[in-house]
Amino acid sequence: MPFLAGNPRCHWQSLRKVRYRPLSLLGYGHAVTRDVPKLLALAEECVARTEILLQKQRALIDGRRAVGQDTTEASAVLLSLQELQATFLADRDRLREELEQIATE
């Protein structure tokens, strides 16, 4: 991926996975209880890391513009990072709500 200011190393896919405990050798059954505080911490880390990447990518674009270089690909990477950040923020907010619901039960 050209002109990427960094590499997000967050495991954001794990925020959406539901793991199942096998009931028998033939099939799967009940969902395993998720560790919401741990997932929330992971989501917070992903948001923070991606924010740093966004800042670096914006600086990279500004630097390329300042010297008259093309920023098309770098801007496309920035757009992808912004979409990724939106996903991380949505996951974080959803997990915060889930944790609040657990706390009030």
C-alpha positions, 0 to 999 in steps of 0.5 A, a space after each residue: 500500500 503506497 504512501 501509508 504513514 504507518 501500519 494499523 496493528 489492531 485486531 479489529 476483526 476480533 471485535 466482531 467475532 462470536 466464538 462458540 463452545 462445542 456441545 458435542 463432537 458433531 456440532 456447536 452450541 452456546 455462544 461463549 461469554 465475551 470479555 467486554 472490558 477487554 474488548 473495549 480496551 482493545 477498541 480504545 487502543 485501535 482508536 488511539 493508534 488509528 488517530 496517530 496514523 491519520 495525523 501522520 497521513 495528513 502530514 504526509 499529504 501536506 508535505 507532498 502538496 508543499 513540494 508539488 507532488 501528487 497526493 492522489 494515492 496518499 489521499 486514497 489511503 487517508 480515506 481508507 484510514 478514516 473509514 477504518 476509524 469510523 468502524 473502530 469508533 462505532 465498535 468502541 461506542 457499541 462496547 461502551 453501551 454494552 458495558 453500561 448495560 452489564 453494569 446496570 443489570 
